[in-house]
Each structure stands twice: as C-alpha cells, then as structure tokens.
Amino acid sequence: MHILRGFFSEDLAIDLGTVNTIVYAPTEGVVLNEPSVLALHKYSSEVLSIGSQALKLLGREPNDIEVHRPIRRGSIDDFEISQKFLRTVISRVQHQDHPKRSHLVIGVPGSSTPLERRSVKDAARDAKAGRVDLIDEGLAAALGAGLDLEDEQARLVVDIGGGTTNVAILASGGVVSSVSLPAAGNAMDEAIRDYLRLRYAVQVGERTAERVKRELGLAHDAKSGAHADKKMEIVGKQLANGTPLPITISSWEVRGALEPVISEIISAVRRVIEDSKPEVTADIYYSGVMLTGGGALLSGMLERLHHDLNLRVMMADDPLTTVAVGAGRLLAEPEKLQRAALRLDAPAWEGVEKLVVNW
C-alpha cells in the first residue's frame, strides 16, 4: 500500500503567501520560490506566465494581458484565479515522467476564518490535489526555524509575511494561542505610497514602493548611522497633471512612513504576551522571540522588537522559507501531521491546541 501511495501521490508543502509562493518537497528541499503573481490572456483566460515572469508585467500590462495577485492578506482573493495559479504551481514542480495526485500541506494564518480555510482547501482540490491538509502558519514557521516543539516550554514566534503577520505561542507541540493581523509587508508598501501621495502629490506603483522599502526601510534608530542619510531617487506620476516627476526620498522619511505599521505589529505581540498565562509569560522571558518571514529582513526589525518588548529576539537562518520548510517537516511525520491538521469548523489554533500535548 505504501508503494502504491508513493507512486500515485507526491507530497508537497506550500507557503501560499501574498507576496511569494514557496513549495517544499521532503526529498528535495525548496523546489519553487516565486512571486504570487499570475498573468492571463484577457480574452481566453489562458495562463501565460506565473511568478517572476508575470511580475515583470505588473503595472506595464499589454492590452490583451491581465496580471493578478491571487492571494491577498494571506487569503484567496479570487477563487478561479487562485485555482489556475495553484494548478500551474503544482504542475511545474511535479515530476514529468508520470502525473501524480499531490498531497499538499498548506500554511494558513492563525486567525483565518472557516470560510477562508475552506476556500484554500477547495482551490487546492480543484487544482487536482489528492489530499489537502491545512496547518497554522505559526506552528509551521516554528518548525521551519528549527524549534523543538516537543519541549514543554512555551515559545513565541512572530512571522511577518507579505499579507499578514502571524503571532503564535507554542508549547508541548501545540498552539497555545495564535493571532494574525494585516499589518505586514504589503501594508508597509501601502504606507510608503500614501506618504508619497500626501507629501509630494505623486503616485507610485507597487513595485516602486517595495523597492523603496527594501533599500531605505528602517525599523529602529539603533540601526541608523550611515543608513540614516541614505537617499534614492524615484519617479512618480504627478496627481495634478499626470506627468512624471523625479523626487529624492530619504531613509528617515521611509522610517516615519513605516512607523504606524511597525507599531501595530509590536502592539499585537505585546497583547498576545499580556493575555497569556503566568507560566507561559515566564517561559517566553527565558526562551525569547523567534522572528521569521520576509518582514524580518527589514533593517532594524530585530533590534526594534528587542527594545520594545525587552526580550531576547532571534532570527531564523532563512526567514523567507520557514513556513514551507516547517510544513515539509510535518509531511515526514504523518502522525503529527494528522494531529496538527486544522478543522474547518473551528478557530485555526483550536484545532491544534488539544491534539499534540504528548508529542
């Protein structure tokens, strides 16, 4: 039976992110890491490209092409487009010698609703997946960061992704509490766009805002130094007459634009800690905070969390891939995966909390 199962199915772990989609195969590691972008022919709805090739068209689409981001804030934005995206992703990473029905494990935000989880599961099944299991992204991120979830000591994981930030407390292999919020990478990009619109009366695209964040983004004054005086020139579209206007923006301006989003993330982490039981709070004091996700790479983010929370903060070795790698670790341990898989009729972390106390 196990031989037949290995022939007719292929185990894959997927981090279906707002910004990037990462696919992990237990025997091969990360096999795909591409932007969550899909280009379709406007009239035939044929998939023309996905990932980085589709991203190149964003904001510069020809008349007969539509470019979509199928995932927004960690949830499916358009069911049909998400189905096409998933089907293309799965077919790209599958071995071509014989088609297989994939067993997928997909991470979802900790506070996702039953409807949102069902949408992800249905889209994956409609994309010809044979079996689909959903797990809390906080749990997956902790596993991917190398934390030992069998330890009874509570651990705090902060996963700052593109669409959502997931904050989870884990202990004894289960999720004690988990919350997700939309203050994340995309919200930072939007904050930069809003600042430029108000301060300079110019409009810039998504890709320009993300480039500004990557090059000038700053989360804490302790990381200032030479970075504080860093500047770059960008070209925006004037709101008054629609003509191009070059402007020079500094890292201090970007720091101010990002501050509301960063403060919201820190406030959420603080609330999760404040709402935890005394034993959990004590454990977190000793174990510290594990920082994962693409937002962890924002300059000064680690120092900012340490300063504001007064806790030791560690960053995963590869923060971008922790959710996919962690989900892949569960694929290698079917019993733990069965226990950790989320129900569709309960809050995401409730489906895990009572299941894996004795891992």
TORKOL-4160 file (C-alpha; in steps of 0.2 Angstrom, whole numbers, padded with zeros to 4 digits, m for minus):
359
<pt num="1" X="0000" Y="0000" Z="0000"/>
<pt num="2" X="0014" Y="0012" Z="0004"/>
<pt num="3" X="0022" Y="0008" Z="m0013"/>
<pt num="4" X="0006" Y="0012" Z="m0022"/>
<pt num="5" X="0004" Y="0028" Z="m0012"/>
<pt num="6" X="0021" Y="0034" Z="m0016"/>
<pt num="7" X="0018" Y="0031" Z="m0035"/>
<pt num="8" X="0001" Y="0039" Z="m0036"/>
<pt num="9" X="0004" Y="0054" Z="m0025"/>
<pt num="10" X="0018" Y="0067" Z="m0022"/>
<pt num="11" X="0020" Y="0076" Z="m0005"/>
<pt num="12" X="0022" Y="0094" Z="m0006"/>
<pt num="13" X="0022" Y="0108" Z="0007"/>
<pt num="14" X="0016" Y="0125" Z="0001"/>
<pt num="15" X="0018" Y="0143" Z="0009"/>
<pt num="16" X="0004" Y="0151" Z="m0001"/>
<pt num="17" X="0010" Y="0169" Z="0003"/>
<pt num="18" X="0003" Y="0186" Z="m0003"/>
<pt num="19" X="0020" Y="0191" Z="m0010"/>
<pt num="20" X="0029" Y="0174" Z="m0013"/>
<pt num="21" X="0024" Y="0156" Z="m0015"/>
<pt num="22" X="0036" Y="0143" Z="m0009"/>
<pt num="23" X="0035" Y="0124" Z="m0012"/>
<pt num="24" X="0045" Y="0112" Z="m0002"/>
<pt num="25" X="0047" Y="0093" Z="m0006"/>
<pt num="26" X="0053" Y="0082" Z="0008"/>
<pt num="27" X="0066" Y="0073" Z="m0003"/>
<pt num="28" X="0072" Y="0089" Z="m0012"/>
<pt num="29" X="0070" Y="0104" Z="m0001"/>
<pt num="30" X="0063" Y="0120" Z="m0008"/>
<pt num="31" X="0059" Y="0117" Z="m0027"/>
<pt num="32" X="0050" Y="0133" Z="m0031"/>
<pt num="33" X="0051" Y="0151" Z="m0024"/>
<pt num="34" X="0041" Y="0163" Z="m0035"/>
<pt num="35" X="0031" Y="0179" Z="m0033"/>
<pt num="36" X="0012" Y="0175" Z="m0031"/>
<pt num="37" X="0008" Y="0183" Z="m0047"/>
<pt num="38" X="m0002" Y="0176" Z="m0062"/>
<pt num="39" X="m0003" Y="0183" Z="m0080"/>
<pt num="40" X="m0018" Y="0178" Z="m0090"/>
<pt num="41" X="m0024" Y="0181" Z="m0108"/>
<pt num="42" X="m0038" Y="0194" Z="m0106"/>
<pt num="43" X="m0050" Y="0185" Z="m0118"/>
<pt num="44" X="m0046" Y="0167" Z="m0117"/>
<pt num="45" X="m0041" Y="0166" Z="m0099"/>
<pt num="46" X="m0026" Y="0156" Z="m0104"/>
<pt num="47" X="m0011" Y="0156" Z="m0091"/>
<pt num="48" X="0003" Y="0165" Z="m0099"/>
<pt num="49" X="0016" Y="0165" Z="m0085"/>
<pt num="50" X="0017" Y="0165" Z="m0066"/>
<pt num="51" X="0030" Y="0171" Z="m0054"/>
<pt num="52" X="0044" Y="0182" Z="m0058"/>
<pt num="53" X="0040" Y="0182" Z="m0077"/>
<pt num="54" X="0022" Y="0188" Z="m0073"/>
<pt num="55" X="0029" Y="0201" Z="m0060"/>
<pt num="56" X="0039" Y="0209" Z="m0074"/>
<pt num="57" X="0022" Y="0214" Z="m0082"/>
<pt num="58" X="0014" Y="0221" Z="m0067"/>
<pt num="59" X="0010" Y="0239" Z="m0070"/>
<pt num="60" X="0015" Y="0238" Z="m0088"/>
<pt num="61" X="0002" Y="0225" Z="m0095"/>
<pt num="62" X="m0001" Y="0225" Z="m0113"/>
<pt num="63" X="m0019" Y="0227" Z="m0118"/>
<pt num="64" X="m0023" Y="0208" Z="m0120"/>
<pt num="65" X="m0015" Y="0203" Z="m0104"/>
<pt num="66" X="m0021" Y="0204" Z="m0086"/>
<pt num="67" X="m0009" Y="0202" Z="m0071"/>
<pt num="68" X="m0017" Y="0196" Z="m0055"/>
<pt num="69" X="m0011" Y="0193" Z="m0037"/>
<pt num="70" X="m0022" Y="0179" Z="m0032"/>
<pt num="71" X="m0018" Y="0180" Z="m0013"/>
<pt num="72" X="m0022" Y="0195" Z="m0003"/>
<pt num="73" X="m0018" Y="0196" Z="0016"/>
<pt num="74" X="m0015" Y="0178" Z="0017"/>
<pt num="75" X="m0032" Y="0173" Z="0010"/>
<pt num="76" X="m0039" Y="0169" Z="m0008"/>
<pt num="77" X="m0044" Y="0184" Z="m0016"/>
<pt num="78" X="m0051" Y="0176" Z="m0032"/>
<pt num="79" X="m0056" Y="0158" Z="m0032"/>
<pt num="80" X="m0055" Y="0154" Z="m0050"/>
<pt num="81" X="m0038" Y="0163" Z="m0052"/>
<pt num="82" X="m0031" Y="0155" Z="m0037"/>
<pt num="83" X="m0036" Y="0138" Z="m0044"/>
<pt num="84" X="m0027" Y="0142" Z="m0060"/>
<pt num="85" X="m0012" Y="0148" Z="m0050"/>
<pt num="86" X="m0011" Y="0133" Z="m0039"/>
<pt num="87" X="m0013" Y="0121" Z="m0054"/>
<pt num="88" X="0001" Y="0129" Z="m0063"/>
<pt num="89" X="0012" Y="0129" Z="m0047"/>
<pt num="90" X="0009" Y="0110" Z="m0044"/>
<pt num="91" X="0012" Y="0105" Z="m0062"/>
<pt num="92" X="0028" Y="0115" Z="m0063"/>
<pt num="93" X="0036" Y="0106" Z="m0048"/>
<pt num="94" X="0029" Y="0088" Z="m0051"/>
<pt num="95" X="0040" Y="0075" Z="m0060"/>
<pt num="96" X="0035" Y="0074" Z="m0078"/>
<pt num="97" X="0038" Y="0055" Z="m0080"/>
<pt num="98" X="0021" Y="0051" Z="m0074"/>
<pt num="99" X="0007" Y="0063" Z="m0067"/>
<pt num="100" X="0003" Y="0061" Z="m0048"/>
<pt num="101" X="m0011" Y="0066" Z="m0037"/>
<pt num="102" X="m0002" Y="0078" Z="m0024"/>
<pt num="103" X="m0004" Y="0078" Z="m0005"/>
<pt num="104" X="m0002" Y="0096" Z="m0001"/>
<pt num="105" X="0001" Y="0104" Z="0016"/>
<pt num="106" X="m0003" Y="0122" Z="0016"/>
<pt num="107" X="0000" Y="0135" Z="0030"/>
<pt num="108" X="m0014" Y="0147" Z="0034"/>
<pt num="109" X="m0015" Y="0162" Z="0045"/>
<pt num="110" X="m0018" Y="0159" Z="0063"/>
<pt num="111" X="m0034" Y="0169" Z="0064"/>
<pt num="112" X="m0041" Y="0163" Z="0047"/>
<pt num="113" X="m0060" Y="0160" Z="0047"/>
<pt num="114" X="m0068" Y="0144" Z="0042"/>
<pt num="115" X="m0073" Y="0151" Z="0026"/>
<pt num="116" X="m0056" Y="0157" Z="0022"/>
<pt num="117" X="m0048" Y="0140" Z="0026"/>
<pt num="118" X="m0062" Y="0131" Z="0016"/>
<pt num="119" X="m0058" Y="0142" Z="0001"/>
<pt num="120" X="m0039" Y="0137" Z="0001"/>
<pt num="121" X="m0043" Y="0119" Z="0003"/>
<pt num="122" X="m0056" Y="0119" Z="m0011"/>
<pt num="123" X="m0045" Y="0129" Z="m0023"/>
<pt num="124" X="m0031" Y="0116" Z="m0020"/>
<pt num="125" X="m0043" Y="0101" Z="m0023"/>
<pt num="126" X="m0049" Y="0109" Z="m0038"/>
<pt num="127" X="m0031" Y="0111" Z="m0044"/>
<pt num="128" X="m0031" Y="0092" Z="m0044"/>
<pt num="129" X="m0023" Y="0089" Z="m0027"/>
<pt num="130" X="m0027" Y="0072" Z="m0020"/>
<pt num="131" X="m0027" Y="0077" Z="m0001"/>
<pt num="132" X="m0025" Y="0094" Z="0007"/>
<pt num="133" X="m0021" Y="0097" Z="0025"/>
<pt num="134" X="m0020" Y="0115" Z="0032"/>
<pt num="135" X="m0009" Y="0120" Z="0047"/>
<pt num="136" X="m0006" Y="0136" Z="0057"/>
<pt num="137" X="0007" Y="0146" Z="0049"/>
<pt num="138" X="0014" Y="0150" Z="0067"/>
<pt num="139" X="0017" Y="0131" Z="0070"/>
<pt num="140" X="0025" Y="0129" Z="0053"/>
<pt num="141" X="0036" Y="0144" Z="0055"/>
<pt num="142" X="0042" Y="0137" Z="0072"/>
<pt num="143" X="0046" Y="0120" Z="0064"/>
<pt num="144" X="0055" Y="0128" Z="0050"/>
<pt num="145" X="0065" Y="0139" Z="0061"/>
<pt num="146" X="0072" Y="0123" Z="0070"/>
<pt num="147" X="0062" Y="0125" Z="0086"/>
<pt num="148" X="0059" Y="0109" Z="0096"/>
<pt num="149" X="0041" Y="0108" Z="0098"/>
<pt num="150" X="0042" Y="0093" Z="0109"/>
<pt num="151" X="0049" Y="0104" Z="0123"/>
<pt num="152" X="0035" Y="0109" Z="0135"/>
<pt num="153" X="0042" Y="0126" Z="0137"/>
<pt num="154" X="0032" Y="0140" Z="0128"/>
<pt num="155" X="0039" Y="0148" Z="0113"/>
<pt num="156" X="0034" Y="0164" Z="0104"/>
<pt num="157" X="0035" Y="0165" Z="0085"/>
<pt num="158" X="0032" Y="0181" Z="0076"/>
<pt num="159" X="0031" Y="0178" Z="0057"/>
<pt num="160" X="0030" Y="0194" Z="0047"/>
<pt num="161" X="0024" Y="0190" Z="0029"/>
<pt num="162" X="0018" Y="0200" Z="0015"/>
<pt num="163" X="0000" Y="0200" Z="0018"/>
<pt num="164" X="m0001" Y="0195" Z="0037"/>
<pt num="165" X="0009" Y="0195" Z="0052"/>
<pt num="166" X="0006" Y="0179" Z="0062"/>
<pt num="167" X="0010" Y="0179" Z="0081"/>
<pt num="168" X="0009" Y="0162" Z="0089"/>
<pt num="169" X="0014" Y="0155" Z="0106"/>
<pt num="170" X="0018" Y="0136" Z="0105"/>
<pt num="171" X="0021" Y="0123" Z="0119"/>
<pt num="172" X="0022" Y="0104" Z="0120"/>
<pt num="173" X="0020" Y="0103" Z="0102"/>
<pt num="174" X="0003" Y="0113" Z="0101"/>
<pt num="175" X="m0003" Y="0131" Z="0098"/>
<pt num="176" X="m0007" Y="0139" Z="0115"/>
<pt num="177" X="m0013" Y="0155" Z="0106"/>
<pt num="178" X="m0012" Y="0162" Z="0088"/>
<pt num="179" X="m0017" Y="0178" Z="0080"/>
<pt num="180" X="m0015" Y="0186" Z="0063"/>
<pt num="181" X="m0016" Y="0204" Z="0058"/>
<pt num="182" X="m0015" Y="0213" Z="0041"/>
<pt num="183" X="0000" Y="0224" Z="0047"/>
<pt num="184" X="0014" Y="0216" Z="0036"/>
<pt num="185" X="0025" Y="0219" Z="0021"/>
<pt num="186" X="0011" Y="0225" Z="0009"/>
<pt num="187" X="0004" Y="0237" Z="0022"/>
<pt num="188" X="0022" Y="0244" Z="0023"/>
<pt num="189" X="0022" Y="0246" Z="0004"/>
<pt num="190" X="0005" Y="0255" Z="0005"/>
<pt num="191" X="0011" Y="0266" Z="0019"/>
<pt num="192" X="0025" Y="0272" Z="0008"/>
<pt num="193" X="0013" Y="0275" Z="m0006"/>
<pt num="194" X="0002" Y="0285" Z="0005"/>
<pt num="195" X="0016" Y="0296" Z="0011"/>
<pt num="196" X="0022" Y="0300" Z="m0006"/>
<pt num="197" X="0005" Y="0304" Z="m0011"/>
<pt num="198" X="0002" Y="0316" Z="0003"/>
<pt num="199" X="0020" Y="0323" Z="0005"/>
<pt num="200" X="0024" Y="0325" Z="m0014"/>
<pt num="201" X="0007" Y="0323" Z="m0023"/>
<pt num="202" X="0014" Y="0309" Z="m0033"/>
<pt num="203" X="0008" Y="0292" Z="m0036"/>
<pt num="204" X="0020" Y="0277" Z="m0037"/>
<pt num="205" X="0017" Y="0258" Z="m0041"/>
<pt num="206" X="0018" Y="0243" Z="m0030"/>
<pt num="207" X="0035" Y="0238" Z="m0036"/>
<pt num="208" X="0042" Y="0255" Z="m0034"/>
<pt num="209" X="0036" Y="0256" Z="m0016"/>
<pt num="210" X="0043" Y="0239" Z="m0012"/>
<pt num="211" X="0060" Y="0244" Z="m0019"/>
<pt num="212" X="0060" Y="0259" Z="m0008"/>
<pt num="213" X="0055" Y="0248" Z="0007"/>
<pt num="214" X="0070" Y="0236" Z="0003"/>
<pt num="215" X="0083" Y="0249" Z="0001"/>
<pt num="216" X="0078" Y="0263" Z="0013"/>
<pt num="217" X="0066" Y="0254" Z="0026"/>
<pt num="218" X="0072" Y="0256" Z="0044"/>
<pt num="219" X="0063" Y="0250" Z="0059"/>
<pt num="220" X="0074" Y="0256" Z="0073"/>
<pt num="221" X="0085" Y="0271" Z="0077"/>
<pt num="222" X="0099" Y="0260" Z="0083"/>
<pt num="223" X="0102" Y="0254" Z="0065"/>
<pt num="224" X="0103" Y="0272" Z="0059"/>
<pt num="225" X="0121" Y="0278" Z="0056"/>
<pt num="226" X="0126" Y="0279" Z="0038"/>
<pt num="227" X="0109" Y="0271" Z="0034"/>
<pt num="228" X="0100" Y="0286" Z="0041"/>
<pt num="229" X="0107" Y="0298" Z="0027"/>
<pt num="230" X="0104" Y="0286" Z="0013"/>
<pt num="231" X="0093" Y="0293" Z="m0001"/>
<pt num="232" X="0087" Y="0287" Z="m0018"/>
<pt num="233" X="0078" Y="0295" Z="m0032"/>
<pt num="234" X="0062" Y="0288" Z="m0039"/>
<pt num="235" X="0050" Y="0294" Z="m0052"/>
<pt num="236" X="0032" Y="0296" Z="m0048"/>
<pt num="237" X="0016" Y="0302" Z="m0058"/>
<pt num="238" X="0010" Y="0319" Z="m0053"/>
<pt num="239" X="m0008" Y="0319" Z="m0046"/>
<pt num="240" X="m0011" Y="0337" Z="m0053"/>
<pt num="241" X="m0007" Y="0334" Z="m0071"/>
<pt num="242" X="m0001" Y="0316" Z="m0074"/>
<pt num="243" X="0016" Y="0320" Z="m0079"/>
<pt num="244" X="0032" Y="0311" Z="m0072"/>
<pt num="245" X="0041" Y="0319" Z="m0058"/>
<pt num="246" X="0058" Y="0314" Z="m0050"/>
<pt num="247" X="0059" Y="0315" Z="m0032"/>
<pt num="248" X="0073" Y="0311" Z="m0019"/>
<pt num="249" X="0067" Y="0302" Z="m0003"/>
<pt num="250" X="0077" Y="0298" Z="0012"/>
<pt num="251" X="0078" Y="0284" Z="0024"/>
<pt num="252" X="0071" Y="0295" Z="0038"/>
<pt num="253" X="0056" Y="0299" Z="0028"/>
<pt num="254" X="0053" Y="0280" Z="0025"/>
<pt num="255" X="0056" Y="0277" Z="0043"/>
<pt num="256" X="0042" Y="0288" Z="0048"/>
<pt num="257" X="0030" Y="0281" Z="0035"/>
<pt num="258" X="0033" Y="0263" Z="0041"/>
<pt num="259" X="0031" Y="0268" Z="0060"/>
<pt num="260" X="0012" Y="0265" Z="0061"/>
<pt num="261" X="0013" Y="0248" Z="0054"/>
<pt num="262" X="0028" Y="0243" Z="0064"/>
<pt num="263" X="0020" Y="0249" Z="0080"/>
<pt num="264" X="0004" Y="0239" Z="0076"/>
<pt num="265" X="0014" Y="0223" Z="0074"/>
<pt num="266" X="0023" Y="0226" Z="0091"/>
<pt num="267" X="0007" Y="0230" Z="0099"/>
<pt num="268" X="m0001" Y="0214" Z="0093"/>
<pt num="269" X="0014" Y="0204" Z="0100"/>
<pt num="270" X="0013" Y="0213" Z="0117"/>
<pt num="271" X="m0006" Y="0209" Z="0118"/>
<pt num="272" X="m0003" Y="0191" Z="0115"/>
<pt num="273" X="0010" Y="0190" Z="0129"/>
<pt num="274" X="m0001" Y="0200" Z="0141"/>
<pt num="275" X="m0016" Y="0188" Z="0138"/>
<pt num="276" X="m0005" Y="0173" Z="0141"/>
<pt num="277" X="m0005" Y="0163" Z="0157"/>
<pt num="278" X="0009" Y="0167" Z="0170"/>
<pt num="279" X="0018" Y="0151" Z="0167"/>
<pt num="280" X="0019" Y="0155" Z="0148"/>
<pt num="281" X="0025" Y="0173" Z="0151"/>
<pt num="282" X="0039" Y="0166" Z="0162"/>
<pt num="283" X="0044" Y="0154" Z="0148"/>
<pt num="284" X="0044" Y="0167" Z="0135"/>
<pt num="285" X="0056" Y="0178" Z="0146"/>
<pt num="286" X="0068" Y="0164" Z="0145"/>
<pt num="287" X="0066" Y="0157" Z="0128"/>
<pt num="288" X="0064" Y="0174" Z="0119"/>
<pt num="289" X="0056" Y="0178" Z="0102"/>
<pt num="290" X="0059" Y="0169" Z="0086"/>
<pt num="291" X="0057" Y="0181" Z="0071"/>
<pt num="292" X="0053" Y="0174" Z="0054"/>
<pt num="293" X="0045" Y="0179" Z="0037"/>
<pt num="294" X="0051" Y="0192" Z="0024"/>
<pt num="295" X="0047" Y="0206" Z="0036"/>
<pt num="296" X="0061" Y="0200" Z="0047"/>
<pt num="297" X="0073" Y="0206" Z="0035"/>
<pt num="298" X="0068" Y="0224" Z="0037"/>
<pt num="299" X="0083" Y="0234" Z="0043"/>
<pt num="300" X="0082" Y="0236" Z="0062"/>
<pt num="301" X="0067" Y="0225" Z="0065"/>
<pt num="302" X="0075" Y="0213" Z="0076"/>
<pt num="303" X="0083" Y="0227" Z="0087"/>
<pt num="304" X="0066" Y="0236" Z="0087"/>
<pt num="305" X="0057" Y="0220" Z="0094"/>
<pt num="306" X="0071" Y="0218" Z="0107"/>
<pt num="307" X="0070" Y="0236" Z="0113"/>
<pt num="308" X="0051" Y="0237" Z="0114"/>
<pt num="309" X="0047" Y="0220" Z="0121"/>
<pt num="310" X="0063" Y="0219" Z="0132"/>
<pt num="311" X="0065" Y="0201" Z="0127"/>
<pt num="312" X="0079" Y="0191" Z="0118"/>
<pt num="313" X="0075" Y="0191" Z="0099"/>
<pt num="314" X="0082" Y="0178" Z="0087"/>
<pt num="315" X="0080" Y="0177" Z="0068"/>
<pt num="316" X="0078" Y="0161" Z="0058"/>
<pt num="317" X="0093" Y="0157" Z="0047"/>
<pt num="318" X="0082" Y="0158" Z="0032"/>
<pt num="319" X="0066" Y="0168" Z="0037"/>
<pt num="320" X="0058" Y="0168" Z="0020"/>
<pt num="321" X="0056" Y="0149" Z="0019"/>
<pt num="322" X="0052" Y="0144" Z="0037"/>
<pt num="323" X="0033" Y="0141" Z="0034"/>
<pt num="324" X="0036" Y="0129" Z="0019"/>
<pt num="325" X="0050" Y="0120" Z="0027"/>
<pt num="326" X="0041" Y="0118" Z="0043"/>
<pt num="327" X="0026" Y="0111" Z="0034"/>
<pt num="328" X="0038" Y="0099" Z="0025"/>
<pt num="329" X="0044" Y="0093" Z="0041"/>
<pt num="330" X="0026" Y="0088" Z="0046"/>
<pt num="331" X="0025" Y="0079" Z="0029"/>
<pt num="332" X="0039" Y="0067" Z="0035"/>
<pt num="333" X="0029" Y="0063" Z="0051"/>
<pt num="334" X="0011" Y="0058" Z="0046"/>
<pt num="335" X="0005" Y="0055" Z="0064"/>
<pt num="336" X="0010" Y="0073" Z="0069"/>
<pt num="337" X="0003" Y="0080" Z="0053"/>
<pt num="338" X="m0014" Y="0071" Z="0057"/>
<pt num="339" X="m0015" Y="0079" Z="0074"/>
<pt num="340" X="m0009" Y="0096" Z="0068"/>
<pt num="341" X="m0021" Y="0097" Z="0053"/>
<pt num="342" X="m0034" Y="0111" Z="0056"/>
<pt num="343" X="m0053" Y="0108" Z="0056"/>
<pt num="344" X="m0063" Y="0119" Z="0045"/>
<pt num="345" X="m0076" Y="0122" Z="0059"/>
<pt num="346" X="m0065" Y="0130" Z="0072"/>
<pt num="347" X="m0053" Y="0144" Z="0075"/>
<pt num="348" X="m0037" Y="0139" Z="0067"/>
<pt num="349" X="m0027" Y="0137" Z="0083"/>
<pt num="350" X="m0041" Y="0127" Z="0092"/>
<pt num="351" X="m0039" Y="0113" Z="0080"/>
<pt num="352" X="m0021" Y="0110" Z="0086"/>
<pt num="353" X="m0021" Y="0115" Z="0104"/>
<pt num="354" X="m0029" Y="0100" Z="0111"/>
<pt num="355" X="m0021" Y="0087" Z="0099"/>
<pt num="356" X="m0002" Y="0086" Z="0102"/>
<pt num="357" X="0001" Y="0088" Z="0120"/>
<pt num="358" X="0011" Y="0072" Z="0121"/>
<pt num="359" X="0022" Y="0073" Z="0105"/>
